[in-house]
């Protein structure tokens, strides 16, 4: 990549950074991406996939595999804390996970494909909405237009603070944990605070359940039996001194390495909720949100990334330890050979979702190089 190209893509990343849009609301970001892709001469640009998803097809016109490269469009509902000139211009919203950088890399790949089309098969560049909620990849794949681009391989990356800058790490097999948000509601009956015996308070059941849920999944080694339960929010009654409570809510995140272990963790958590409610004659309801299935890498796809890194002299390490954080990229593995790899953002870099996080611009050419090398190895 020439210094001029690098500088131009960096400016593009900063512009995307200034105008983040939340999951499911990425209308303007998607429109800008689609316009850029059309300018790069993509053979086909599909919009509105699964919401605001965009896909660009570069077709050789010759038989061969369809290779997908996926990135994310959405930002986060977090106020950015930064003195940088390109700080978010949208109050309460920020690109604090690096999706602005991921998009820029894939747009850079589009420029490379515009200069040199694949020799065989097709390349599909996927700009997916709503990754942060776990709903985007499901909706993208369920869209009828997806059948037009269904890939044989899909590759994606996520920058990773704590890993040396520009270093690639990836797993064979489990790559990212399954997770889901569980909402438990315990319903009794309010009463005057002077006569709590005339109501049905969920306070005791709530306290009991919070302890038991923590014991149910205490973490440990990231193996097949790994289970972690994290209580993230709790509410008992209303903020008043005159009313004994009649309602309690507990929000807990369930996390496992495999989908099978998730099913058993769900069963255990629901049984605890029912037991706690029965203890005091409460009604109980359970619902789920932010559902992410486990992300598992295909061995052949992993080897494609390892080879691409070696070709472009990018340091690469295989590991057997998956990431605890979740990714909806695993949905693409239901119809394709997939690999998610992690690209180091720096050992001392601010953590993802921190208000002072910013994507390292030095990663733009590194991620592009790996993607392009992987594409060339499969499509010539």
N, C-alpha and C positions, 0 to 999 in steps of 0.2 A: 504494500500500500504506500502510495506516495505521501509525503508530508502534507500536500495540499488536500488530498482526499481525507486524510486523518483529521485535519483541522476542520474540514467541512462537516464530516460526520459528528465530530465533537460539538459543533455549533447546533446541529440538528438535535442531538441528545439534550442539550441545554434547553432548546425550545420546547421539546416534548416535556421536559422536567417542569417547566413553568406552568403548564396547564393540565394537571392530573385530573382524571375523571374516575369515579368510583365504579365498582363492579356493577355491570348491567347498565351503566350510564355513559359508556365510552363513545358516544355518537361523534363528537368532533374529532377525537383522536383517530377513530376508524376512518372518517372521511379524509383526513389528511394522509393517512397511510395509503388508502386506496388511490388517491391522486398521485402520490409519489410512485406507486407501483405501475400505474398506467404510463407515467412518464418514463419509466425504465423499460417500457416495451414488452411487458408481460403478455403472453399470448392470450391469457384470460384472467380477469380479476372478478372474483365473486365477492359480494358483500351481503351483509345481513345474516350471516351464518350463526345460528344459535343466539341471536340477539344482534350484537354489533360486530361479529366476527368477520374477518377478511381473509381471503386466500388468493394468492397469485400463482398462476401456472406458467412455467417455462417448459415448453414441449419441443422435444427434438424432432418429432414426426417419425421416429423409428422405434421399433419394439424395444422394450427394456423396462426396468423397475420404475415405480413412482416413489420418489424419495421426498419425505416431508421434513421441513425444519419449522419448529414451533416456538413462538414467543407469546408474551402476554401483553394485554392492552391496559389493564386497570391499575389504579393507584389505591391509596389507603385513606381512611378517615382520620388522619393524624395531622396536627398542625406542625409544619416544618419549622425547625429552629436553625437558622443558617444566616450568615452574613454574605453568602455568595451572591453575585449579581443576578444569577438565574434562579433564585429561590422561588418556590411556588407562589404564583399570583392568586391562587384560589384559597381563601381562608378555610382552615380546618381540613385541608386535603393535601396530600403530598405523595410524590413518587419515592417512597421510603423503603422500597423492596428491590429497586433496580430494574423494574420493568421498562423504564425509559431506555436504559442501556441495552437491554435484551432486544427491544424493538429496533434500536439503531443498528445493532449487529446484523439483524436479519435484513434490514433495508440495505445495508452494505453488501450483503450476499446477493441481493437483487441486482445491484449495480454490476457485480462480477458476472452474473448470469446474462445480463444485458450485453456485456462485452464478449462473452463466450458461452453460447448455449450448450446444454448437455449434448453429448454425442449420441446418446440413446436414452430411451425412456423419458420421464418427466421429473421436474422438481416442483414441488408445491410448497410455497412459503405461507405458513399459517400464523395469523395474528388473532389470538384467542381472547375472548372477553372473560370477565368474571372468574379469574383463577382464584382470587382471594376467598371467595365464598364456596368453592368446590362445585359450583353449578355450571361453569363455563364450558369445560371439555365435554360434559355430558350433553349439554344443549347443542354444542357445535357438531358432535358426531351424530346426534339425532336429527339434525336438519336434513331435509330431503336433498339439498344441494351437495351434501357431503359425498353422496354416491358418485358424483362426477369427478371427485378428486381422491377417492379412497386410496391412501398410500400403502405401499408394501413395507416401507421403513419410515420411522419418524424419530428425529433426534431433537433434543432440547437441552438447554443448560440453565443453571441458576448460579449467580455469583454467590460466593460463600465467605463471609468474614471469618477470620480465624485461620484460614488457609493461606499460605504464602501467595503473594500477588502473582497472577498469571500462571499458577500451577493448576493442572487438571487432576481431579480425583473422581473415581467412579467405581461402582460395584457390579459384579456379576450377580444376578438374582435380586433379592430385596434391596431397594434403593431409598425409598421414602416410606415412612410409617402410614398406616391407616389411622384416621382420626374422625371423630364426630362429636358435635356438641349435644349433650343430653339435658333436657329441661324437665325437671320434676316439680310438679305442683301438688301440694298437700292442702286439702280443703276441709276445714272444720266449721265452727260457728263462733262469731264474735259474741262478746258479752261486756258488761260494764267492768272496768278494771277493779271495782270494789267487790265484784261478784264473779270472779273467773270460773267458779265451779258451775255456773249456769251456761257456760259456753263450752266449746270443744277447741282447745288450743293445739296448734301443730308444733309448738315450741320444742317439746321434748323429742318428738319424732324427728324434727329437723336437726337438732343437735346430735342425736344418735346416728342419723343417716350420714351426716357430714364426716363423722369419724369412721364409720364403717366403709363408706365409699373410698376414703383415702387408703384404708387397709386393703381394699380389694385389688388395687393396682398400684404397687409401690415402686414400679420402675425396675431398675437392675440392668443386667446385661441385655444387649439388644439381640436376643436370640428368639427362637420360635415361640417361647413362652412369655416374652416381654409384654407387660401390661402396665400402663400408667394412667391413673385417674387424677385429675387436677380440678379441684373446686375453684371456679372462676368468679362466681357471683352467688349471693344469697340474700334473700329478703324475707323478713318476718313482719306481718301486719303492716300497719301504717305508723308514721312517725308522730305518735300522740301518746299522752300519758293516761287518757281516760278510757281506752278501749283495749280489752284483752284480745289478742289476735285470733283471726279465723282463717288466715291464708299464709302459706309459706311457699317460697320458690327457691330451688337450688339449681344452679347451672354447673355442669361438670363436663370437662373434656375427657373423652376416652381415647386412648392411644395404644396401638399394637403394631407389631411388625407385619403380621399377616391378616388377611381378611377373615380366615377361619378363627384365629384367636380373638378377633374383634367380636364375632358372633357369640362366643362363649363369655366374653367380658360384658356384652350387652345383657345377656341372660342373667348373669350374676348381679348386675346393677339393678335391673328391673325387679328381681326377686327381693333384694334388700329394700327397695322402695315400697313394695307391697307389704313386706313384713313390718316396716316402720309405721306405715299407715294403719295397719290392722291393730297394732299395739294400742292405739288410742282412738280407734273408731273413726278414722279420717278417710275421706275419698282421696284417691291418688290418680294423677294422669301423667303420662310421659310422652314427650315429643322430641324430635331430633332436627338439628340444623347443622350447616357447615359440614356436610358428610363428604369425606375423602376416602376413597378406597386405596389400598396399598399400591405403591408404584414399584414394578418389578422390571428389571432390565433383561433383555434378551442377550444371550452369549455372543451370537454373531454380530449384533449391533454394537455391543461393547467392544469387540475386537476391531470393528470399523473405526471407532473413535480412538482406540489405542494406536492403531496404525496411522491415522490422520495426525495425531499428536507427534508421533515419531518423525513423520515426513516433514512437519513444520517446526521441528525442534522445540516443541512445547513440553515442558516437564509433565509427566503423567504417572500417576500411581493408582494401582488397583487396590481396593480394600474390601473387606467382608463386612464392614460395619455400616449399616444404612443410616440415613439422617433421621432424627426424631421428628423434624418438621414434615408436614404433609404437602402433597402436590397432586393436583387433579390430572397431571400428565399421564398417570397410569391408565386412564380411560382409552388412550390411543393404542395401548398394548392389546386391546381386545380384537383388533383387526390387523395389526402390523407388528413387525419386529421393532422394538423401541429401545432407546437408551437415553437416560437422563444423566448428564455429568455435571460436576460442580467445578466452577472456575474461581480460584482464590482471589478474594478482594483485599487481602492483606492480613497479616497476623494480628495487628492492633487496630484494624478498621472497625468503625462503629457497627453495631449489630443491626441486622435487618429489622425493620419496623421501629427502630429508634427514631426520635424526632430530629436527630442530627445526622442520620445516615445520608450518604450520597454515593452514587455509583461511581467507581473509579474509571475515568475515561481511558486510562491505559489498557483496559481490558477489551476495548472495541476491536482493535485489529487482531487480538489473540483469538477471541471467540469467532470472528469472521474466518480466520485462517483455518481453524479446526473444522468449522462447518463446510467450507469450500472444499477442503481436502477430502472430507467424508463423501460429499456429493460427487466429486470427480472420480473417487475410487469405485463408485457404484454405477455411475452413468457415463464415465469416460470424458 
